[in-house]
Amino acid sequence: MNSLLIAAETAAAAGGVSGSLTLAVAGAGAAIGIGMIGAKAVEAVGRNPGASGKVLTLSIIAMALAEAIAIYALIIAFVQMR
């Protein structure tokens, strides 16, 4: 935990560019993750249409978790720019 705090302070000391870079990388990662989840969900429903309700539920939860990473990065970016 202490090393994580030191890493955050070091990144904050680097300036405003690090916050933008953090947000860009996390946003790109979340976008790729959400795209992969959507593609696999469509593939799963194509293979087994009867499981569409379960697949939809699980894919929405997975997409929300992937999007949460981007929101965490947004918070970190604002803290670093402060």
mmCIF file of the N, C-alpha and C atoms, coordinates in Angstrom:
data_MODEL
# 
_entry.id   MODEL 
# 
loop_
_atom_site.group_PDB 
_atom_site.id 
_atom_site.type_symbol 
_atom_site.label_atom_id 
_atom_site.label_alt_id 
_atom_site.label_comp_id 
_atom_site.label_asym_id 
_atom_site.label_entity_id 
_atom_site.label_seq_id 
_atom_site.pdbx_PDB_ins_code 
_atom_site.Cartn_x 
_atom_site.Cartn_y 
_atom_site.Cartn_z 
_atom_site.occupancy 
_atom_site.B_iso_or_equiv 
_atom_site.pdbx_formal_charge 
_atom_site.auth_seq_id 
_atom_site.auth_comp_id 
_atom_site.auth_asym_id 
_atom_site.auth_atom_id 
_atom_site.pdbx_PDB_model_num 
ATOM 1   N N  . MET A 1 1  ? 0.827   -1.193  0.000   1.00 0.00 ? 1  MET A N  1 
ATOM 2   C CA . MET A 1 1  ? 0.000   0.000   0.000   1.00 0.00 ? 1  MET A CA 1 
ATOM 3   C C  . MET A 1 1  ? 0.866   1.249   0.000   1.00 0.00 ? 1  MET A C  1 
ATOM 4   N N  . ASN A 1 2  ? 1.949   1.213   0.779   1.00 0.00 ? 2  ASN A N  1 
ATOM 5   C CA . ASN A 1 2  ? 2.826   2.364   0.852   1.00 0.00 ? 2  ASN A CA 1 
ATOM 6   C C  . ASN A 1 2  ? 3.521   2.612   -0.482  1.00 0.00 ? 2  ASN A C  1 
ATOM 7   N N  . SER A 1 3  ? 3.915   1.548   -1.196  1.00 0.00 ? 3  SER A N  1 
ATOM 8   C CA . SER A 1 3  ? 4.566   1.718   -2.492  1.00 0.00 ? 3  SER A CA 1 
ATOM 9   C C  . SER A 1 3  ? 3.592   2.291   -3.520  1.00 0.00 ? 3  SER A C  1 
ATOM 10  N N  . LEU A 1 4  ? 2.314   1.955   -3.400  1.00 0.00 ? 4  LEU A N  1 
ATOM 11  C CA . LEU A 1 4  ? 1.306   2.519   -4.294  1.00 0.00 ? 4  LEU A CA 1 
ATOM 12  C C  . LEU A 1 4  ? 1.161   4.015   -4.064  1.00 0.00 ? 4  LEU A C  1 
ATOM 13  N N  . LEU A 1 5  ? 1.196   4.425   -2.816  1.00 0.00 ? 5  LEU A N  1 
ATOM 14  C CA . LEU A 1 5  ? 1.115   5.847   -2.486  1.00 0.00 ? 5  LEU A CA 1 
ATOM 15  C C  . LEU A 1 5  ? 2.338   6.599   -3.005  1.00 0.00 ? 5  LEU A C  1 
ATOM 16  N N  . ILE A 1 6  ? 3.503   6.002   -2.872  1.00 0.00 ? 6  ILE A N  1 
ATOM 17  C CA . ILE A 1 6  ? 4.727   6.627   -3.380  1.00 0.00 ? 6  ILE A CA 1 
ATOM 18  C C  . ILE A 1 6  ? 4.672   6.756   -4.892  1.00 0.00 ? 6  ILE A C  1 
ATOM 19  N N  . ALA A 1 7  ? 4.172   5.728   -5.574  1.00 0.00 ? 7  ALA A N  1 
ATOM 20  C CA . ALA A 1 7  ? 4.056   5.774   -7.029  1.00 0.00 ? 7  ALA A CA 1 
ATOM 21  C C  . ALA A 1 7  ? 3.067   6.852   -7.465  1.00 0.00 ? 7  ALA A C  1 
ATOM 22  N N  . ALA A 1 8  ? 1.970   7.001   -6.739  1.00 0.00 ? 8  ALA A N  1 
ATOM 23  C CA . ALA A 1 8  ? 0.989   8.043   -7.074  1.00 0.00 ? 8  ALA A CA 1 
ATOM 24  C C  . ALA A 1 8  ? 1.564   9.423   -6.863  1.00 0.00 ? 8  ALA A C  1 
ATOM 25  N N  . GLU A 1 9  ? 2.321   9.614   -5.785  1.00 0.00 ? 9  GLU A N  1 
ATOM 26  C CA . GLU A 1 9  ? 2.939   10.910  -5.529  1.00 0.00 ? 9  GLU A CA 1 
ATOM 27  C C  . GLU A 1 9  ? 3.999   11.238  -6.579  1.00 0.00 ? 9  GLU A C  1 
ATOM 28  N N  . THR A 1 10 ? 4.750   10.230  -6.999  1.00 0.00 ? 10 THR A N  1 
ATOM 29  C CA . THR A 1 10 ? 5.764   10.429  -8.036  1.00 0.00 ? 10 THR A CA 1 
ATOM 30  C C  . THR A 1 10 ? 5.112   10.818  -9.355  1.00 0.00 ? 10 THR A C  1 
ATOM 31  N N  . ALA A 1 11 ? 4.023   10.152  -9.697  1.00 0.00 ? 11 ALA A N  1 
ATOM 32  C CA . ALA A 1 11 ? 3.314   10.475  -10.932 1.00 0.00 ? 11 ALA A CA 1 
ATOM 33  C C  . ALA A 1 11 ? 2.701   11.863  -10.856 1.00 0.00 ? 11 ALA A C  1 
ATOM 34  N N  . ALA A 1 12 ? 2.225   12.248  -9.684  1.00 0.00 ? 12 ALA A N  1 
ATOM 35  C CA . ALA A 1 12 ? 1.639   13.580  -9.519  1.00 0.00 ? 12 ALA A CA 1 
ATOM 36  C C  . ALA A 1 12 ? 2.712   14.647  -9.644  1.00 0.00 ? 12 ALA A C  1 
ATOM 37  N N  . ALA A 1 13 ? 3.914   14.347  -9.191  1.00 0.00 ? 13 ALA A N  1 
ATOM 38  C CA . ALA A 1 13 ? 5.000   15.317  -9.279  1.00 0.00 ? 13 ALA A CA 1 
ATOM 39  C C  . ALA A 1 13 ? 5.476   15.509  -10.709 1.00 0.00 ? 13 ALA A C  1 
ATOM 40  N N  . ALA A 1 14 ? 5.166   14.570  -11.584 1.00 0.00 ? 14 ALA A N  1 
ATOM 41  C CA . ALA A 1 14 ? 5.624   14.650  -12.969 1.00 0.00 ? 14 ALA A CA 1 
ATOM 42  C C  . ALA A 1 14 ? 4.912   15.749  -13.748 1.00 0.00 ? 14 ALA A C  1 
ATOM 43  N N  . GLY A 1 15 ? 3.766   16.192  -13.298 1.00 0.00 ? 15 GLY A N  1 
ATOM 44  C CA . GLY A 1 15 ? 3.070   17.281  -13.968 1.00 0.00 ? 15 GLY A CA 1 
ATOM 45  C C  . GLY A 1 15 ? 1.748   16.860  -14.567 1.00 0.00 ? 15 GLY A C  1 
ATOM 46  N N  . GLY A 1 16 ? 1.112   17.791  -15.300 1.00 0.00 ? 16 GLY A N  1 
ATOM 47  C CA . GLY A 1 16 ? -0.208  17.571  -15.868 1.00 0.00 ? 16 GLY A CA 1 
ATOM 48  C C  . GLY A 1 16 ? -0.243  16.557  -16.991 1.00 0.00 ? 16 GLY A C  1 
ATOM 49  N N  . VAL A 1 17 ? 0.886   16.344  -17.654 1.00 0.00 ? 17 VAL A N  1 
ATOM 50  C CA . VAL A 1 17 ? 0.906   15.408  -18.767 1.00 0.00 ? 17 VAL A CA 1 
ATOM 51  C C  . VAL A 1 17 ? 0.641   13.988  -18.283 1.00 0.00 ? 17 VAL A C  1 
ATOM 52  N N  . SER A 1 18 ? 1.129   13.652  -17.096 1.00 0.00 ? 18 SER A N  1 
ATOM 53  C CA . SER A 1 18 ? 0.944   12.293  -16.600 1.00 0.00 ? 18 SER A CA 1 
ATOM 54  C C  . SER A 1 18 ? -0.531  11.989  -16.345 1.00 0.00 ? 18 SER A C  1 
ATOM 55  N N  . GLY A 1 19 ? -1.297  12.984  -15.899 1.00 0.00 ? 19 GLY A N  1 
ATOM 56  C CA . GLY A 1 19 ? -2.727  12.773  -15.701 1.00 0.00 ? 19 GLY A CA 1 
ATOM 57  C C  . GLY A 1 19 ? -3.437  12.514  -17.010 1.00 0.00 ? 19 GLY A C  1 
ATOM 58  N N  . SER A 1 20 ? -3.073  13.252  -18.035 1.00 0.00 ? 20 SER A N  1 
ATOM 59  C CA . SER A 1 20 ? -3.676  13.045  -19.350 1.00 0.00 ? 20 SER A CA 1 
ATOM 60  C C  . SER A 1 20 ? -3.274  11.700  -19.930 1.00 0.00 ? 20 SER A C  1 
ATOM 61  N N  . LEU A 1 21 ? -2.020  11.338  -19.716 1.00 0.00 ? 21 LEU A N  1 
ATOM 62  C CA . LEU A 1 21 ? -1.541  10.057  -20.211 1.00 0.00 ? 21 LEU A CA 1 
ATOM 63  C C  . LEU A 1 21 ? -2.237  8.905   -19.490 1.00 0.00 ? 21 LEU A C  1 
ATOM 64  N N  . THR A 1 22 ? -2.404  9.041   -18.188 1.00 0.00 ? 22 THR A N  1 
ATOM 65  C CA . THR A 1 22 ? -3.109  8.026   -17.406 1.00 0.00 ? 22 THR A CA 1 
ATOM 66  C C  . THR A 1 22 ? -4.524  7.834   -17.932 1.00 0.00 ? 22 THR A C  1 
ATOM 67  N N  . LEU A 1 23 ? -5.209  8.926   -18.167 1.00 0.00 ? 23 LEU A N  1 
ATOM 68  C CA . LEU A 1 23 ? -6.585  8.859   -18.649 1.00 0.00 ? 23 LEU A CA 1 
ATOM 69  C C  . LEU A 1 23 ? -6.652  8.285   -20.058 1.00 0.00 ? 23 LEU A C  1 
ATOM 70  N N  . ALA A 1 24 ? -5.700  8.627   -20.904 1.00 0.00 ? 24 ALA A N  1 
ATOM 71  C CA . ALA A 1 24 ? -5.700  8.121   -22.278 1.00 0.00 ? 24 ALA A CA 1 
ATOM 72  C C  . ALA A 1 24 ? -5.478  6.614   -22.315 1.00 0.00 ? 24 ALA A C  1 
ATOM 73  N N  . VAL A 1 25 ? -4.521  6.139   -21.538 1.00 0.00 ? 25 VAL A N  1 
ATOM 74  C CA . VAL A 1 25 ? -4.231  4.707   -21.528 1.00 0.00 ? 25 VAL A CA 1 
ATOM 75  C C  . VAL A 1 25 ? -5.404  3.921   -20.934 1.00 0.00 ? 25 VAL A C  1 
ATOM 76  N N  . ALA A 1 26 ? -5.953  4.414   -19.832 1.00 0.00 ? 26 ALA A N  1 
ATOM 77  C CA . ALA A 1 26 ? -7.079  3.717   -19.208 1.00 0.00 ? 26 ALA A CA 1 
ATOM 78  C C  . ALA A 1 26 ? -8.315  3.756   -20.099 1.00 0.00 ? 26 ALA A C  1 
ATOM 79  N N  . GLY A 1 27 ? -8.551  4.869   -20.759 1.00 0.00 ? 27 GLY A N  1 
ATOM 80  C CA . GLY A 1 27 ? -9.694  4.966   -21.665 1.00 0.00 ? 27 GLY A CA 1 
ATOM 81  C C  . GLY A 1 27 ? -9.562  4.028   -22.852 1.00 0.00 ? 27 GLY A C  1 
ATOM 82  N N  . ALA A 1 28 ? -8.358  3.946   -23.395 1.00 0.00 ? 28 ALA A N  1 
ATOM 83  C CA . ALA A 1 28 ? -8.138  3.030   -24.520 1.00 0.00 ? 28 ALA A CA 1 
ATOM 84  C C  . ALA A 1 28 ? -8.288  1.578   -24.070 1.00 0.00 ? 28 ALA A C  1 
ATOM 85  N N  . GLY A 1 29 ? -7.768  1.271   -22.903 1.00 0.00 ? 29 GLY A N  1 
ATOM 86  C CA . GLY A 1 29 ? -7.902  -0.090  -22.386 1.00 0.00 ? 29 GLY A CA 1 
ATOM 87  C C  . GLY A 1 29 ? -9.347  -0.463  -22.123 1.00 0.00 ? 29 GLY A C  1 
ATOM 88  N N  . ALA A 1 30 ? -10.102 0.471   -21.550 1.00 0.00 ? 30 ALA A N  1 
ATOM 89  C CA . ALA A 1 30 ? -11.515 0.206   -21.285 1.00 0.00 ? 30 ALA A CA 1 
ATOM 90  C C  . ALA A 1 30 ? -12.297 0.047   -22.585 1.00 0.00 ? 30 ALA A C  1 
ATOM 91  N N  . ALA A 1 31 ? -11.973 0.857   -23.589 1.00 0.00 ? 31 ALA A N  1 
ATOM 92  C CA . ALA A 1 31 ? -12.668 0.758   -24.874 1.00 0.00 ? 31 ALA A CA 1 
ATOM 93  C C  . ALA A 1 31 ? -12.387 -0.578  -25.555 1.00 0.00 ? 31 ALA A C  1 
ATOM 94  N N  . ILE A 1 32 ? -11.138 -1.011  -25.502 1.00 0.00 ? 32 ILE A N  1 
ATOM 95  C CA . ILE A 1 32 ? -10.793 -2.309  -26.093 1.00 0.00 ? 32 ILE A CA 1 
ATOM 96  C C  . ILE A 1 32 ? -11.491 -3.433  -25.329 1.00 0.00 ? 32 ILE A C  1 
ATOM 97  N N  . GLY A 1 33 ? -11.489 -3.341  -24.006 1.00 0.00 ? 33 GLY A N  1 
ATOM 98  C CA . GLY A 1 33 ? -12.140 -4.365  -23.191 1.00 0.00 ? 33 GLY A CA 1 
ATOM 99  C C  . GLY A 1 33 ? -13.635 -4.452  -23.441 1.00 0.00 ? 33 GLY A C  1 
ATOM 100 N N  . ILE A 1 34 ? -14.289 -3.311  -23.531 1.00 0.00 ? 34 ILE A N  1 
ATOM 101 C CA . ILE A 1 34 ? -15.728 -3.299  -23.785 1.00 0.00 ? 34 ILE A CA 1 
ATOM 102 C C  . ILE A 1 34 ? -16.036 -3.853  -25.178 1.00 0.00 ? 34 ILE A C  1 
ATOM 103 N N  . GLY A 1 35 ? -15.203 -3.518  -26.152 1.00 0.00 ? 35 GLY A N  1 
ATOM 104 C CA . GLY A 1 35 ? -15.394 -4.056  -27.495 1.00 0.00 ? 35 GLY A CA 1 
ATOM 105 C C  . GLY A 1 35 ? -15.244 -5.565  -27.539 1.00 0.00 ? 35 GLY A C  1 
ATOM 106 N N  . MET A 1 36 ? -14.246 -6.072  -26.810 1.00 0.00 ? 36 MET A N  1 
ATOM 107 C CA . MET A 1 36 ? -14.046 -7.526  -26.774 1.00 0.00 ? 36 MET A CA 1 
ATOM 108 C C  . MET A 1 36 ? -15.199 -8.225  -26.061 1.00 0.00 ? 36 MET A C  1 
ATOM 109 N N  . ILE A 1 37 ? -15.690 -7.621  -24.993 1.00 0.00 ? 37 ILE A N  1 
ATOM 110 C CA . ILE A 1 37 ? -16.825 -8.209  -24.268 1.00 0.00 ? 37 ILE A CA 1 
ATOM 111 C C  . ILE A 1 37 ? -18.059 -8.252  -25.168 1.00 0.00 ? 37 ILE A C  1 
ATOM 112 N N  . GLY A 1 38 ? -18.315 -7.156  -25.871 1.00 0.00 ? 38 GLY A N  1 
ATOM 113 C CA . GLY A 1 38 ? -19.464 -7.118  -26.776 1.00 0.00 ? 38 GLY A CA 1 
ATOM 114 C C  . GLY A 1 38 ? -19.354 -8.129  -27.895 1.00 0.00 ? 38 GLY A C  1 
ATOM 115 N N  . ALA A 1 39 ? -18.155 -8.262  -28.465 1.00 0.00 ? 39 ALA A N  1 
ATOM 116 C CA . ALA A 1 39 ? -17.958 -9.216  -29.558 1.00 0.00 ? 39 ALA A CA 1 
ATOM 117 C C  . ALA A 1 39 ? -18.168 -10.647 -29.080 1.00 0.00 ? 39 ALA A C  1 
ATOM 118 N N  . LYS A 1 40 ? -17.632 -10.962 -27.930 1.00 0.00 ? 40 LYS A N  1 
ATOM 119 C CA . LYS A 1 40 ? -17.788 -12.321 -27.404 1.00 0.00 ? 40 LYS A CA 1 
ATOM 120 C C  . LYS A 1 40 ? -19.233 -12.602 -26.981 1.00 0.00 ? 40 LYS A C  1 
ATOM 121 N N  . ALA A 1 41 ? -19.929 -11.568 -26.510 1.00 0.00 ? 41 ALA A N  1 
ATOM 122 C CA . ALA A 1 41 ? -21.338 -11.763 -26.142 1.00 0.00 ? 41 ALA A CA 1 
ATOM 123 C C  . ALA A 1 41 ? -22.179 -12.062 -27.378 1.00 0.00 ? 41 ALA A C  1 
ATOM 124 N N  . VAL A 1 42 ? -21.926 -11.340 -28.457 1.00 0.00 ? 42 VAL A N  1 
ATOM 125 C CA . VAL A 1 42 ? -22.656 -11.594 -29.701 1.00 0.00 ? 42 VAL A CA 1 
ATOM 126 C C  . VAL A 1 42 ? -22.326 -12.986 -30.229 1.00 0.00 ? 42 VAL A C  1 
ATOM 127 N N  . GLU A 1 43 ? -21.062 -13.367 -30.131 1.00 0.00 ? 43 GLU A N  1 
ATOM 128 C CA . GLU A 1 43 ? -20.660 -14.707 -30.570 1.00 0.00 ? 43 GLU A CA 1 
ATOM 129 C C  . GLU A 1 43 ? -21.332 -15.792 -29.726 1.00 0.00 ? 43 GLU A C  1 
ATOM 130 N N  . ALA A 1 44 ? -21.420 -15.565 -28.425 1.00 0.00 ? 44 ALA A N  1 
ATOM 131 C CA . ALA A 1 44 ? -22.045 -16.550 -27.540 1.00 0.00 ? 44 ALA A CA 1 
ATOM 132 C C  . ALA A 1 44 ? -23.533 -16.690 -27.833 1.00 0.00 ? 44 ALA A C  1 
ATOM 133 N N  . VAL A 1 45 ? -24.211 -15.592 -28.086 1.00 0.00 ? 45 VAL A N  1 
ATOM 134 C CA . VAL A 1 45 ? -25.638 -15.655 -28.409 1.00 0.00 ? 45 VAL A CA 1 
ATOM 135 C C  . VAL A 1 45 ? -25.840 -16.307 -29.772 1.00 0.00 ? 45 VAL A C  1 
ATOM 136 N N  . GLY A 1 46 ? -24.919 -16.070 -30.693 1.00 0.00 ? 46 GLY A N  1 
ATOM 137 C CA . GLY A 1 46 ? -25.014 -16.725 -31.998 1.00 0.00 ? 46 GLY A CA 1 
ATOM 138 C C  . GLY A 1 46 ? -24.865 -18.233 -31.893 1.00 0.00 ? 46 GLY A C  1 
ATOM 139 N N  . ARG A 1 47 ? -24.035 -18.685 -30.960 1.00 0.00 ? 47 ARG A N  1 
ATOM 140 C CA . ARG A 1 47 ? -23.826 -20.121 -30.786 1.00 0.00 ? 47 ARG A CA 1 
ATOM 141 C C  . ARG A 1 47 ? -24.974 -20.770 -30.001 1.00 0.00 ? 47 ARG A C  1 
ATOM 142 N N  . ASN A 1 48 ? -25.525 -20.022 -29.030 1.00 0.00 ? 48 ASN A N  1 
ATOM 143 C CA . ASN A 1 48 ? -26.578 -20.582 -28.187 1.00 0.00 ? 48 ASN A CA 1 
ATOM 144 C C  . ASN A 1 48 ? -27.625 -19.488 -27.922 1.00 0.00 ? 48 ASN A C  1 
ATOM 145 N N  . PRO A 1 49 ? -28.594 -19.314 -28.818 1.00 0.00 ? 49 PRO A N  1 
ATOM 146 C CA . PRO A 1 49 ? -29.595 -18.259 -28.649 1.00 0.00 ? 49 PRO A CA 1 
ATOM 147 C C  . PRO A 1 49 ? -30.444 -18.397 -27.391 1.00 0.00 ? 49 PRO A C  1 
ATOM 148 N N  . GLY A 1 50 ? -30.557 -19.581 -26.879 1.00 0.00 ? 50 GLY A N  1 
ATOM 149 C CA . GLY A 1 50 ? -31.357 -19.787 -25.672 1.00 0.00 ? 50 GLY A CA 1 
ATOM 150 C C  . GLY A 1 50 ? -30.745 -19.171 -24.428 1.00 0.00 ? 50 GLY A C  1 
ATOM 151 N N  . ALA A 1 51 ? -29.459 -18.910 -24.449 1.00 0.00 ? 51 ALA A N  1 
ATOM 152 C CA . ALA A 1 51 ? -28.768 -18.345 -23.287 1.00 0.00 ? 51 ALA A CA 1 
ATOM 153 C C  . ALA A 1 51 ? -28.613 -16.834 -23.381 1.00 0.00 ? 51 ALA A C  1 
ATOM 154 N N  . SER A 1 52 ? -29.391 -16.205 -24.246 1.00 0.00 ? 52 SER A N  1 
ATOM 155 C CA . SER A 1 52 ? -29.202 -14.769 -24.478 1.00 0.00 ? 52 SER A CA 1 
ATOM 156 C C  . SER A 1 52 ? -29.458 -13.929 -23.227 1.00 0.00 ? 52 SER A C  1 
ATOM 157 N N  . GLY A 1 53 ? -30.395 -14.322 -22.395 1.00 0.00 ? 53 GLY A N  1 
ATOM 158 C CA . GLY A 1 53 ? -30.668 -13.562 -21.166 1.00 0.00 ? 53 GLY A CA 1 
ATOM 159 C C  . GLY A 1 53 ? -29.499 -13.580 -20.206 1.00 0.00 ? 53 GLY A C  1 
ATOM 160 N N  . LYS A 1 54 ? -28.925 -14.753 -19.994 1.00 0.00 ? 54 LYS A N  1 
ATOM 161 C CA . LYS A 1 54 ? -27.780 -14.876 -19.095 1.00 0.00 ? 54 LYS A CA 1 
ATOM 162 C C  . LYS A 1 54 ? -26.555 -14.177 -19.671 1.00 0.00 ? 54 LYS A C  1 
ATOM 163 N N  . VAL A 1 55 ? -26.347 -14.325 -20.978 1.00 0.00 ? 55 VAL A N  1 
ATOM 164 C CA . VAL A 1 55 ? -25.193 -13.689 -21.621 1.00 0.00 ? 55 VAL A CA 1 
ATOM 165 C C  . VAL A 1 55 ? -25.321 -12.175 -21.543 1.00 0.00 ? 55 VAL A C  1 
ATOM 166 N N  . LEU A 1 56 ? -26.521 -11.654 -21.776 1.00 0.00 ? 56 LEU A N  1 
ATOM 167 C CA . LEU A 1 56 ? -26.740 -10.217 -21.706 1.00 0.00 ? 56 LEU A CA 1 
ATOM 168 C C  . LEU A 1 56 ? -26.446 -9.686  -20.312 1.00 0.00 ? 56 LEU A C  1 
ATOM 169 N N  . THR A 1 57 ? -26.939 -10.369 -19.298 1.00 0.00 ? 57 THR A N  1 
ATOM 170 C CA . THR A 1 57 ? -26.710 -9.940  -17.918 1.00 0.00 ? 57 THR A CA 1 
ATOM 171 C C  . THR A 1 57 ? -25.230 -9.926  -17.575 1.00 0.00 ? 57 THR A C  1 
ATOM 172 N N  . LEU A 1 58 ? -24.548 -11.003 -17.893 1.00 0.00 ? 58 LEU A N  1 
ATOM 173 C CA . LEU A 1 58 ? -23.122 -11.080 -17.584 1.00 0.00 ? 58 LEU A CA 1 
ATOM 174 C C  . LEU A 1 58 ? -22.302 -10.080 -18.383 1.00 0.00 ? 58 LEU A C  1 
ATOM 175 N N  . SER A 1 59 ? -22.677 -9.847  -19.627 1.00 0.00 ? 59 SER A N  1 
ATOM 176 C CA . SER A 1 59 ? -21.908 -8.896  -20.430 1.00 0.00 ? 59 SER A CA 1 
ATOM 177 C C  . SER A 1 59 ? -22.122 -7.463  -19.953 1.00 0.00 ? 59 SER A C  1 
ATOM 178 N N  . ILE A 1 60 ? -23.317 -7.133  -19.511 1.00 0.00 ? 60 ILE A N  1 
ATOM 179 C CA . ILE A 1 60 ? -23.554 -5.782  -18.980 1.00 0.00 ? 60 ILE A CA 1 
ATOM 180 C C  . ILE A 1 60 ? -22.749 -5.566  -17.701 1.00 0.00 ? 60 ILE A C  1 
ATOM 181 N N  . ILE A 1 61 ? -22.691 -6.580  -16.840 1.00 0.00 ? 61 ILE A N  1 
ATOM 182 C CA . ILE A 1 61 ? -21.895 -6.460  -15.613 1.00 0.00 ? 61 ILE A CA 1 
ATOM 183 C C  . ILE A 1 61 ? -20.411 -6.316  -15.957 1.00 0.00 ? 61 ILE A C  1 
ATOM 184 N N  . ALA A 1 62 ? -19.931 -7.108  -16.899 1.00 0.00 ? 62 ALA A N  1 
ATOM 185 C CA . ALA A 1 62 ? -18.519 -7.032  -17.288 1.00 0.00 ? 62 ALA A CA 1 
ATOM 186 C C  . ALA A 1 62 ? -18.187 -5.689  -17.920 1.00 0.00 ? 62 ALA A C  1 
ATOM 187 N N  . MET A 1 63 ? -19.094 -5.156  -18.740 1.00 0.00 ? 63 MET A N  1 
ATOM 188 C CA . MET A 1 63 ? -18.854 -3.846  -19.347 1.00 0.00 ? 63 MET A CA 1 
ATOM 189 C C  . MET A 1 63 ? -18.835 -2.748  -18.293 1.00 0.00 ? 63 MET A C  1 
ATOM 190 N N  . ALA A 1 64 ? -19.689 -2.851  -17.291 1.00 0.00 ? 64 ALA A N  1 
ATOM 191 C CA . ALA A 1 64 ? -19.705 -1.858  -16.218 1.00 0.00 ? 64 ALA A CA 1 
ATOM 192 C C  . ALA A 1 64 ? -18.402 -1.897  -15.429 1.00 0.00 ? 64 ALA A C  1 
ATOM 193 N N  . LEU A 1 65 ? -17.886 -3.083  -15.181 1.00 0.00 ? 65 LEU A N  1 
ATOM 194 C CA . LEU A 1 65 ? -16.610 -3.196  -14.467 1.00 0.00 ? 65 LEU A CA 1 
ATOM 195 C C  . LEU A 1 65 ? -15.454 -2.642  -15.299 1.00 0.00 ? 65 LEU A C  1 
ATOM 196 N N  . ALA A 1 66 ? -15.476 -2.882  -16.601 1.00 0.00 ? 66 ALA A N  1 
ATOM 197 C CA . ALA A 1 66 ? -14.428 -2.338  -17.474 1.00 0.00 ? 66 ALA A CA 1 
ATOM 198 C C  . ALA A 1 66 ? -14.512 -0.817  -17.523 1.00 0.00 ? 66 ALA A C  1 
ATOM 199 N N  . GLU A 1 67 ? -15.707 -0.279  -17.542 1.00 0.00 ? 67 GLU A N  1 
ATOM 200 C CA . GLU A 1 67 ? -15.885 1.178   -17.569 1.00 0.00 ? 67 GLU A CA 1 
ATOM 201 C C  . GLU A 1 67 ? -15.466 1.801   -16.240 1.00 0.00 ? 67 GLU A C  1 
ATOM 202 N N  . ALA A 1 68 ? -15.612 1.057   -15.157 1.00 0.00 ? 68 ALA A N  1 
ATOM 203 C CA . ALA A 1 68 ? -15.207 1.579   -13.845 1.00 0.00 ? 68 ALA A CA 1 
ATOM 204 C C  . ALA A 1 68 ? -13.715 1.865   -13.811 1.00 0.00 ? 68 ALA A C  1 
ATOM 205 N N  . ILE A 1 69 ? -12.926 1.082   -14.524 1.00 0.00 ? 69 ILE A N  1 
ATOM 206 C CA . ILE A 1 69 ? -11.484 1.331   -14.584 1.00 0.00 ? 69 ILE A CA 1 
ATOM 207 C C  . ILE A 1 69 ? -11.211 2.702   -15.198 1.00 0.00 ? 69 ILE A C  1 
ATOM 208 N N  . ALA A 1 70 ? -11.943 3.050   -16.245 1.00 0.00 ? 70 ALA A N  1 
ATOM 209 C CA . ALA A 1 70 ? -11.770 4.362   -16.871 1.00 0.00 ? 70 ALA A CA 1 
ATOM 210 C C  . ALA A 1 70 ? -12.202 5.478   -15.923 1.00 0.00 ? 70 ALA A C  1 
ATOM 211 N N  . ILE A 1 71 ? -13.230 5.241   -15.138 1.00 0.00 ? 71 ILE A N  1 
ATOM 212 C CA . ILE A 1 71 ? -13.675 6.253   -14.174 1.00 0.00 ? 71 ILE A CA 1 
ATOM 213 C C  . ILE A 1 71 ? -12.648 6.427   -13.065 1.00 0.00 ? 71 ILE A C  1 
ATOM 214 N N  . TYR A 1 72 ? -12.048 5.316   -12.611 1.00 0.00 ? 72 TYR A N  1 
ATOM 215 C CA . TYR A 1 72 ? -10.971 5.425   -11.620 1.00 0.00 ? 72 TYR A CA 1 
ATOM 216 C C  . TYR A 1 72 ? -9.804  6.222   -12.182 1.00 0.00 ? 72 TYR A C  1 
ATOM 217 N N  . ALA A 1 73 ? -9.471  6.003   -13.444 1.00 0.00 ? 73 ALA A N  1 
ATOM 218 C CA . ALA A 1 73 ? -8.380  6.741   -14.078 1.00 0.00 ? 73 ALA A CA 1 
ATOM 219 C C  . ALA A 1 73 ? -8.720  8.224   -14.185 1.00 0.00 ? 73 ALA A C  1 
ATOM 220 N N  . LEU A 1 74 ? -9.982  8.537   -14.437 1.00 0.00 ? 74 LEU A N  1 
ATOM 221 C CA . LEU A 1 74 ? -10.399 9.941   -14.493 1.00 0.00 ? 74 LEU A CA 1 
ATOM 222 C C  . LEU A 1 74 ? -10.193 10.609  -13.141 1.00 0.00 ? 74 LEU A C  1 
ATOM 223 N N  . ILE A 1 75 ? -10.545 9.917   -12.082 1.00 0.00 ? 75 ILE A N  1 
ATOM 224 C CA . ILE A 1 75 ? -10.340 10.466  -10.734 1.00 0.00 ? 75 ILE A CA 1 
ATOM 225 C C  . ILE A 1 75 ? -8.862  10.669  -10.463 1.00 0.00 ? 75 ILE A C  1 
ATOM 226 N N  . ILE A 1 76 ? -8.044  9.677   -10.822 1.00 0.00 ? 76 ILE A N  1 
ATOM 227 C CA . ILE A 1 76 ? -6.596  9.803   -10.618 1.00 0.00 ? 76 ILE A CA 1 
ATOM 228 C C  . ILE A 1 76 ? -6.027  10.957  -11.451 1.00 0.00 ? 76 ILE A C  1 
ATOM 229 N N  . ALA A 1 77 ? -6.516  11.129  -12.668 1.00 0.00 ? 77 ALA A N  1 
ATOM 230 C CA . ALA A 1 77 ? -6.030  12.218  -13.511 1.00 0.00 ? 77 ALA A CA 1 
ATOM 231 C C  . ALA A 1 77 ? -6.356  13.578  -12.916 1.00 0.00 ? 77 ALA A C  1 
ATOM 232 N N  . PHE A 1 78 ? -7.558  13.724  -12.346 1.00 0.00 ? 78 PHE A N  1 
ATOM 233 C CA . PHE A 1 78 ? -7.899  14.997  -11.712 1.00 0.00 ? 78 PHE A CA 1 
ATOM 234 C C  . PHE A 1 78 ? -7.082  15.249  -10.462 1.00 0.00 ? 78 PHE A C  1 
ATOM 235 N N  . VAL A 1 79 ? -6.788  14.194  -9.720  1.00 0.00 ? 79 VAL A N  1 
ATOM 236 C CA . VAL A 1 79 ? -5.965  14.345  -8.512  1.00 0.00 ? 79 VAL A CA 1 
ATOM 237 C C  . VAL A 1 79 ? -4.551  14.730  -8.909  1.00 0.00 ? 79 VAL A C  1 
ATOM 238 N N  . GLN A 1 80 ? -4.024  14.150  -9.994  1.00 0.00 ? 80 GLN A N  1 
ATOM 239 C CA . GLN A 1 80 ? -2.670  14.462  -10.421 1.00 0.00 ? 80 GLN A CA 1 
ATOM 240 C C  . GLN A 1 80 ? -2.553  15.866  -10.967 1.00 0.00 ? 80 GLN A C  1 
ATOM 241 N N  . MET A 1 81 ? -3.610  16.405  -11.549 1.00 0.00 ? 81 MET A N  1 
ATOM 242 C CA . MET A 1 81 ? -3.565  17.754  -12.112 1.00 0.00 ? 81 MET A CA 1 
ATOM 243 C C  . MET A 1 81 ? -3.723  18.826  -11.046 1.00 0.00 ? 81 MET A C  1 
ATOM 244 N N  . ARG A 1 82 ? -4.093  18.414  -9.859  1.00 0.00 ? 82 ARG A N  1 
ATOM 245 C CA . ARG A 1 82 ? -4.326  19.380  -8.788  1.00 0.00 ? 82 ARG A CA 1 
ATOM 246 C C  . ARG A 1 82 ? -3.046  19.905  -8.251  1.00 0.00 ? 82 ARG A C  1 
# 
